[in-house]
Amino acid sequence: MASTFAAVFEIVSFGAIIVLVVLGLGIIASMMGIFNFAQGEFVLLGAYVTYLAYAHGAPVWAGMVAAPFVVGAIGFVLEALIIRRFYAAPIVAMLGTYALGLIIRESVRGLIGGFYLTVPEPIGGSIDLGSVHISAWRFTIIVITLVVMGGCYLLLARTNFGLRVRATLENPALARASGISTPLIYGATFAFGAALAGLAGALIVPVFSLFADLGIRFLIQGFVAVMVGGVGSFIGPVAGAGVIGTLSAALPWVMSPVVADVLVFVLAIAFIKFRPQGLIAGKGV
Amino acid sequence: MGGAEQAVARIREEPDVVTGDGAPAARAPAGQASAGWKVLPIVEGLVLLIALVLPWVLQDYLTVFATRVVILALFALSFDLVWGYAGIMSFGQALFFGAAGYGVALLARDLNVTSILLILPAGTLIGLTASLLLGGFLLLGRYPSSVIFVSLGTLTGSYAADRLARGWYYLGGQNGIPSIPPLTLGSYEFEEGPVYYYMVLGILVVVYLLCRFLVRSQFGLALAGLRENEQRIAFFGYKAQHLKAIIFAVGGTIAGLAGSLYAFHEGFVWPNMLGVVFSTQVVLYVLFGGSGTLIGAVIGTVIIEGVSFWLSDNYRDVWPIILGVLLLLVIMFRPLGLVSLVLGERERVGSFGKAPKPKETGNAAP
């Protein structure tokens, strides 16, 4: 019983991490129609900012608070300078963001060297539930993920800003005619997606430690999750992330980790092949 | 995904050049500064000439490096066919390259097969089989696949293969398969050096000519049409998905050939050969050199590998960043790559099939 609970906790906490990473990716893909290949590097940047704060003597939590703002600002600037040129052409956007990701990744690699740098958990220790001990930090990640997910949903579904974002997604020409500044909305959406990635990076760096290829792994998992969930809605990518995250964490309990890793990808691609619209079809929130 | 075709058209800038009478258009003298002169054969001849004399002027260790570059150029050619001509974004081309490399390495290790007459066909066959399976799965079927799906599918395939190779003890795990014996022909052993170089160069030239013939044939014309406007080609009665699957398999075959040559040249295979690292590199070569021109793929490989080798002593850390910046600039401002600096749009698209007789060009020009 105790071990089952521990396993379930592991699975849920890994699922939460994937959801957190995919949230920003999904919002950019669904709301803007471009697949941002630099998203993994935004995660990396978030982790790096946290590490920098820690290395300069600031408390870890301060770095974690700063990370989404810093990464969001970087995302906003990049959108205005570069990404903006790619909206008409999804493939070119893919290649362009890919090049951007390469630049960021290699810069960070140059800055940190080939090391694995560790950042301590701001909330250490474990929570004891009878005979079961669960990591306090992982529990915190689950809670934060739920809060962020709810917040994003409310932002997109209930606020004026969310309405404008959705209008821009649905019909850019009509949105412009109604007086919505679509370039600004795109910029803000992209920055928001980048900030979410930065937050994800900041939160997971104590668990995974900081290394230059941190982003790649999450990028591919994230994309697969977005495709499984379905592009176009808010809830689609989140559902996809839940499925992929749960599968990736659960399968290694019943088979060899290597086979499990590959099997998740094979299953996901096969699923997308036969259901291209994803788990949850349709647009909107 | 409706915007996908637009995207492909956008990157080539002038979609309508390909339609109809490509041949007369390419010959029409109007507006061509260099009337009567074709740049492409000159560029190709120059590259070949340089490649031929290279071992005479280089030191031995540089010849070994040049051999590696020629093999990578072969690999780049395979990606250029798939992306530059058919518009299929294969982000996992290294899967075929690496699978063939691992395959022939296993043949050499477990069955002691090193004869070039068996190894090269085996590698080619592995590349063909793998690309037929993956391409058939990703491209064929009831629904036409979106470009995003195909690129993600290939990327995922390559990444998954990388993970599998890393974790599988039989394939050597992280370290790969070391100390592959040299390639043999009868009792002769191909050692690294000029002989290996010329053998590989010979293969590259043959494959290049075959590809050139292929893309200038009727099939190539259909491919170009596919790249520019898939729907229109489908309305003409072509089976667009089948065309794509065929060219994808051709690309995979060439990548397999390159992979088996690479494995025996380096003497070992390792998981990066299958994964994202090599897949990325080949995209860089082709985009940088100029996709949609076969020679662009070769030139891109030579320049990127050459500069990276040259800089490796002093600027090893900065080089990947510079590479990223260059790639970004190319994508933003010169989507047709470096070759487009000397090669006009008309010549890049080229002529298809038999050229008409010169006297007919006057009235055939649109």
Contacts between the chains, C-beta under 8 A, distances in Angstrom:
chain1	res1	chain2	res2	distance
A	33	B	3	7.2
A	35	B	148	6.0
A	35	B	152	7.9
A	82	B	328	7.1
A	82	B	332	7.1
A	85	B	332	6.2
A	88	B	3	7.3
A	88	B	6	6.7
A	88	B	7	7.5
A	88	B	10	6.3
A	89	B	3	7.2
A	89	B	6	6.6
A	89	B	7	3.8
A	89	B	10	4.5
A	89	B	11	6.7
A	90	B	1	6.9
A	90	B	3	5.4
A	90	B	4	6.4
A	90	B	7	5.3
A	90	B	147	7.2
A	90	B	148	6.5
A	91	B	4	6.8
A	91	B	7	4.1
A	91	B	8	6.4
A	91	B	11	6.9
A	91	B	89	6.1
A	91	B	147	5.9
A	91	B	151	7.7
A	92	B	7	6.0
A	92	B	10	6.6
A	92	B	11	5.7
A	92	B	331	6.5
A	92	B	335	7.1
A	94	B	89	7.3
A	94	B	148	7.6
A	94	B	151	6.7
A	95	B	283	7.6
A	95	B	287	6.8
A	95	B	331	5.3
A	96	B	328	6.5
A	96	B	331	5.0
A	96	B	332	6.8
A	98	B	283	7.8
A	99	B	324	5.4
A	99	B	325	8.0
A	99	B	327	4.3
A	99	B	328	4.0
A	99	B	331	6.0
A	100	B	324	7.6
A	100	B	328	6.4
A	102	B	280	7.5
A	102	B	320	7.0
A	102	B	323	7.2
A	102	B	324	3.8
A	102	B	327	6.9
A	103	B	321	5.8
A	103	B	324	3.6
A	103	B	325	6.0
A	103	B	328	6.8
A	106	B	320	3.8
A	106	B	321	4.6
A	106	B	323	7.9
A	106	B	324	6.1
A	107	B	321	5.6
A	109	B	317	7.7
A	109	B	320	7.5
A	110	B	317	4.6
A	110	B	318	6.9
A	110	B	321	6.7
A	216	B	276	6.3
A	220	B	155	6.5
A	220	B	156	6.1
A	220	B	159	5.1
A	223	B	152	5.4
A	223	B	155	7.8
A	223	B	156	7.9
A	224	B	152	7.1
A	224	B	156	6.1
A	227	B	148	7.8
A	227	B	149	6.9
A	227	B	152	6.2
A	256	B	167	7.9
A	257	B	167	7.1
A	258	B	163	6.7
A	258	B	164	6.3
A	258	B	166	7.7
A	258	B	167	3.1
A	258	B	168	6.4
A	261	B	160	7.4
A	261	B	163	5.1
A	261	B	164	7.9
A	261	B	167	7.4
A	262	B	160	4.6
A	262	B	163	6.0
A	262	B	164	5.1
A	265	B	156	5.0
A	265	B	157	7.8
A	265	B	159	7.2
A	265	B	160	4.4
A	266	B	160	6.9
A	268	B	156	7.6
A	269	B	138	8.0
A	269	B	152	8.0
A	269	B	153	5.3
A	269	B	156	5.8
A	269	B	157	7.5
A	272	B	149	6.3
A	272	B	153	7.8
A	273	B	137	6.8
A	273	B	138	7.3
A	273	B	141	6.8
A	273	B	145	7.6
A	273	B	149	7.7
A	273	B	153	7.8
A	276	B	143	5.7
A	276	B	145	7.5
A	276	B	146	6.9
A	276	B	149	6.7
